[in-house]
Amino acid sequence: MDVENALARLAGEGGPSGFEAPVAQAARKLLDPYMDRTWLDPLGNLVGVRRCGRPGARRLLLDAHLDEIGFLVTGHEEGFLRFTTLGGVDPRMLPDRELTVLTDPPLSGVVACLPPHVQSREEMDKSLPVSKLYLDVGLSQAQAQARVPVGTPAVYRADCAPLGPDLLCGKALDDRACFVLLLDALERLAGEELDVDLYVLGSVREETNSAGAIAAAYGARPDCCVAVDVTHGDSPDAPKEKTFPLGGGPVIGLGPNCTRWMSRRLEAKARELEMPYQVEVMAGNSGTNGWPLQVSREGVATAVLSVPLRYMHTPIETVHRRDLADTARLLAAFVKGIGEEVPRYA
């Protein structure tokens, strides 16, 4: 499939936690051809199912969240907007950053900043908290109050574009790059006979409280699930022991959030495909939807599969094309024949 085009289409939509409707609708159009049925649930999750046609078939759920970090307007001051954050935003990078305010039609804005000429040395060396920042949308006080009500969301303004021959860079690649690789895996499975009913979830609100995954899993009642998300990619200033090289292959989670037989199956399939892969030891909370998915209802066998991503929670998130393709290939191989391995506990 055309991964770059699909990713640009999804990353270009504004969909911070709690306001994912535009990206969910765009994702649904991409998902429809591979599913027997798709729908949006009451929380706004995108859910699709491809049934295998076998009576009593086990259920496998694949999840990648659709929301992104963002901002929420909290007030107006002399035409400038006051705001707070949705999800894990680093306030150090906000001054002079371009944002898109999700009004109808959207407004462009820039986070106000003081030029160095009028700052003291002490001011230049410290970061301002979000509570002291303003968003300039070029409006008067009356215009701002009329056009941008309190509670209006905003996101980083950035496009998804190539970075050199191998990388893709842009906003919201966490986690829309992983939703696109789910689509790639589904395309690889087209025409293949499956032995599980396959559910695909484009979940909402992961960046704030994982409410989307919690509700969707409760409704779908999967026997097992794979949370597909990003993990920290390498960069010159990042600790080697906490990051994974881009282009080094899919990252398979190991730890209490990861059911052992599922992690072993992922590793075995990677070896069968003669594919490079990496492992991430997760001693506690994986920081993904895998954590709440695991304890839905009576409990769900869970795997965490990740793609290395540089500059997480910035407008320049960066992934390697080969990692996306290899993770999709691994996931497709993992799905085929998995029904034979899913334990029955009752």
C-alpha positions in Angstrom: 0.0 0.0 0.0 1.0 3.6 -0.3 2.2 4.1 3.3 3.4 7.7 2.8 0.2 8.9 1.3 -2.0 7.2 4.0 0.2 8.6 6.8 0.2 12.1 5.3 -3.6 11.9 5.1 -4.0 10.8 8.7 -1.2 13.0 10.3 -2.7 16.0 8.5 -5.9 15.8 10.5 -6.2 17.5 13.8 -7.3 15.0 16.4 -6.1 15.7 20.0 -7.4 13.5 22.9 -11.1 13.9 23.2 -11.5 15.6 19.7 -10.6 12.7 17.4 -13.7 12.7 15.1 -12.0 14.1 12.0 -9.1 11.6 12.0 -11.4 8.8 13.0 -13.6 9.5 9.9 -10.5 9.6 7.7 -9.2 6.4 9.1 -12.5 4.7 8.7 -12.4 5.3 4.9 -9.0 3.7 4.8 -10.0 0.7 7.0 -13.4 -0.1 5.3 -12.0 -2.1 2.3 -10.4 -4.7 4.7 -13.2 -5.2 7.1 -16.6 -6.9 7.0 -17.9 -4.0 9.1 -16.6 -0.8 10.7 -18.2 1.5 13.2 -17.6 4.4 15.6 -18.6 3.6 19.2 -20.0 6.1 21.7 -16.5 7.3 22.8 -15.5 7.9 19.2 -13.3 4.8 18.8 -13.0 3.4 15.3 -13.7 -0.4 15.4 -13.6 -2.9 12.5 -14.1 -6.6 12.4 -13.1 -9.2 9.8 -14.9 -12.5 10.7 -13.3 -15.8 9.8 -16.6 -17.7 9.6 -15.6 -20.4 12.1 -18.1 -21.2 14.9 -16.8 -20.2 18.3 -13.7 -18.6 16.8 -11.3 -16.8 19.2 -11.1 -13.0 18.9 -7.8 -11.1 18.3 -7.8 -7.3 18.6 -5.1 -5.1 17.1 -4.9 -1.6 18.5 -3.2 1.7 17.5 -4.4 4.9 18.9 -5.6 7.8 16.7 -5.4 10.7 19.1 -2.4 13.1 19.4 -1.1 15.4 22.1 -2.6 18.9 21.8 -3.9 22.0 23.6 -7.1 23.4 24.9 -8.0 27.1 25.0 -8.8 28.3 28.6 -9.3 32.0 28.2 -8.6 35.3 26.3 -6.4 38.2 27.2 -6.1 41.3 25.0 -6.8 39.1 22.0 -4.3 36.5 22.9 -5.4 33.0 23.9 -4.5 31.3 27.2 -4.3 27.5 26.9 -3.4 24.3 28.7 -2.1 21.0 27.4 -3.7 17.7 26.4 -1.3 14.9 27.0 2.5 15.0 27.5 3.6 18.4 26.0 7.1 19.7 26.8 6.7 23.4 27.5 10.3 24.1 26.6 9.5 23.8 22.9 6.4 25.9 22.8 7.6 29.6 22.4 7.5 30.6 18.7 5.8 27.3 17.8 3.1 27.3 15.2 -0.3 25.8 16.1 -3.5 25.1 14.4 -6.6 26.1 16.3 -9.4 23.7 15.4 -12.2 26.2 14.8 -14.4 26.1 11.7 -12.5 27.0 9.6 -9.2 26.4 11.4 -7.1 29.3 12.6 -3.3 29.5 12.4 -1.6 30.8 15.5 1.9 31.1 17.1 2.9 30.8 20.7 4.1 34.3 21.7 7.8 34.7 22.7 10.1 37.5 23.7 13.0 38.3 21.4 16.4 37.8 23.0 17.1 41.6 22.8 14.6 42.3 25.6 15.3 39.3 27.9 17.7 39.2 30.8 20.2 36.4 31.0 18.2 34.7 33.7 15.1 34.8 31.5 16.9 33.3 28.5 18.2 30.3 30.6 14.8 29.2 32.0 11.7 27.6 30.6 8.3 29.2 31.0 5.4 27.1 32.3 2.4 26.7 30.0 0.4 28.9 32.4 2.6 31.9 31.4 2.4 31.4 27.7 0.0 33.0 25.2 -1.2 32.0 21.7 -1.4 34.8 19.1 -4.0 34.3 16.4 -4.0 37.8 15.2 -7.3 38.8 16.5 -8.7 41.5 18.8 -10.2 40.6 22.2 -13.8 40.8 20.8 -12.8 38.8 17.7 -11.0 36.1 19.7 -13.9 35.7 22.1 -16.3 35.3 19.2 -14.3 33.0 17.0 -12.4 30.9 19.6 -14.6 29.8 22.5 -13.1 28.5 25.7 -12.6 24.8 25.3 -11.5 25.0 21.6 -8.7 22.4 20.9 -5.5 23.1 19.0 -2.6 21.0 17.7 0.8 21.5 16.3 0.9 22.8 12.8 3.1 20.5 10.7 3.0 18.3 7.6 4.2 14.7 7.2 7.1 14.6 4.7 10.2 12.6 3.8 13.4 13.3 5.7 16.1 11.9 3.5 15.5 8.7 1.5 14.5 6.5 4.4 12.7 8.5 7.0 9.3 10.1 7.4 8.8 13.2 9.7 5.8 15.0 11.0 3.3 15.5 13.8 1.0 12.7 15.2 3.2 9.8 13.9 2.6 8.7 17.5 0.5 6.7 16.8 -0.9 7.2 13.4 2.1 5.6 11.8 1.2 2.5 13.7 -2.5 2.7 12.5 -1.1 2.9 8.9 1.0 -0.2 9.5 -2.1 -2.0 10.7 -3.6 -1.2 7.3 -0.5 -2.5 5.6 -0.8 -5.8 7.6 -4.5 -6.1 6.7 -3.6 -5.7 3.0 -1.0 -8.4 3.4 -3.7 -10.6 4.9 -6.3 -10.0 2.1 -7.3 -13.3 0.7 -5.7 -15.3 3.4 -7.8 -17.7 5.4 -7.8 -16.7 9.1 -8.8 -18.8 12.2 -9.7 -15.9 14.4 -12.2 -13.1 14.2 -9.9 -10.1 13.7 -10.8 -6.8 15.4 -9.0 -3.6 14.5 -9.2 -0.6 16.9 -8.3 3.0 16.2 -8.6 4.0 19.8 -9.1 7.5 21.3 -7.8 9.3 24.4 -4.7 7.2 24.8 -2.6 10.4 25.5 -4.8 11.3 28.4 -6.3 8.2 30.1 -6.7 5.3 27.6 -10.5 5.5 28.0 -11.0 4.5 24.4 -9.1 1.3 24.6 -10.7 0.4 28.0 -14.3 0.9 26.6 -13.6 -0.8 23.2 -12.0 -3.9 24.7 -14.9 -4.2 27.2 -17.3 -4.3 24.2 -15.3 -6.5 21.9 -14.3 -9.1 24.5 -11.1 -10.1 22.8 -9.3 -13.3 23.8 -5.9 -11.7 23.0 -4.7 -8.3 21.8 -1.7 -6.5 20.4 -1.1 -2.9 21.4 0.9 -1.4 18.5 2.6 1.9 19.5 5.8 3.8 19.2 8.9 3.6 21.4 11.9 5.9 21.8 14.2 6.0 18.8 17.9 6.8 18.9 19.4 10.3 18.6 22.9 11.6 19.3 21.9 13.0 22.7 19.7 10.1 23.9 20.9 7.3 26.2 21.7 4.2 24.2 20.2 1.9 26.9 16.8 3.6 26.7 16.4 4.0 22.9 16.3 1.8 19.8 17.9 2.5 16.4 15.7 3.6 13.6 15.9 0.9 10.9 16.7 -1.7 13.5 13.4 -3.4 13.1 10.2 -3.9 15.2 10.5 -3.8 19.0 8.9 -6.7 20.9 7.9 -6.0 24.5 9.0 -8.3 27.3 7.7 -8.0 30.8 4.5 -8.3 33.0 2.4 -6.3 30.5 3.3 -8.8 27.8 1.9 -12.3 27.8 4.8 -14.6 27.4 3.5 -16.9 24.7 2.6 -13.9 22.5 6.0 -12.3 22.9 7.6 -15.6 22.0 5.4 -16.0 19.0 6.4 -12.6 17.7 10.0 -13.4 18.1 9.6 -16.8 16.4 7.8 -15.2 13.5 10.5 -12.6 13.1 13.1 -15.3 13.0 11.1 -17.3 10.4 10.9 -14.1 8.3 14.7 -13.6 8.8 13.8 -10.1 9.9 15.9 -8.0 12.3 14.0 -7.2 15.5 14.7 -5.7 18.8 13.4 -6.4 22.3 12.3 -3.9 25.0 12.3 -5.0 28.6 9.2 -3.4 30.3 9.5 -4.0 34.0 6.1 -2.4 34.7 3.6 -0.2 32.9 4.5 -0.3 29.2 3.1 3.2 28.7 0.8 2.0 26.0 -2.8 0.8 25.7 -1.5 -2.6 26.4 -1.6 -1.8 30.1 -5.4 -1.2 30.4 -6.2 -3.7 27.6 -4.6 -6.5 29.7 -7.1 -6.2 32.5 -10.3 -5.7 30.5 -13.1 -7.9 31.9 -11.6 -11.2 33.1 -8.2 -10.4 31.6 -6.8 -10.4 28.1 -3.6 -12.0 26.8 -1.6 -9.0 25.6 1.4 -8.3 23.4 3.1 -4.9 22.9 4.7 -4.3 19.5 6.5 -1.0 18.9 8.1 1.1 16.2 11.2 3.2 17.1 10.3 6.9 16.8 12.6 9.9 17.3 11.5 13.2 18.9 8.4 11.8 20.5 5.6 14.3 21.3 7.0 17.0 19.1 5.8 18.2 15.6 8.9 16.5 14.0 8.3 12.9 15.1 10.4 10.7 12.8 10.2 7.0 11.8 12.0 4.7 9.3 10.1 3.4 6.3 11.6 -0.1 6.7 10.5 -0.3 10.3 6.9 0.4 9.3 7.0 -2.2 6.5 8.7 -4.9 8.6 6.4 -4.4 11.6 3.4 -4.8 9.2 5.0 -7.9 7.7 5.6 -9.4 11.2 2.1 -8.6 12.4 0.6 -10.3 9.4 2.6 -13.4 10.0 1.7 -13.3 13.7 -2.0 -13.3 12.9 -2.0 -16.2 10.5 -2.8 -19.4 12.4 -2.8 -17.8 15.8 -6.2 -19.4 16.7 -4.4 -22.7 17.3 -2.3 -21.1 20.1 -4.8 -19.1 22.0 -5.4 -20.9 25.3 -9.0 -21.7 26.5 -9.4 -21.0 30.2 -12.9 -22.3 30.6 
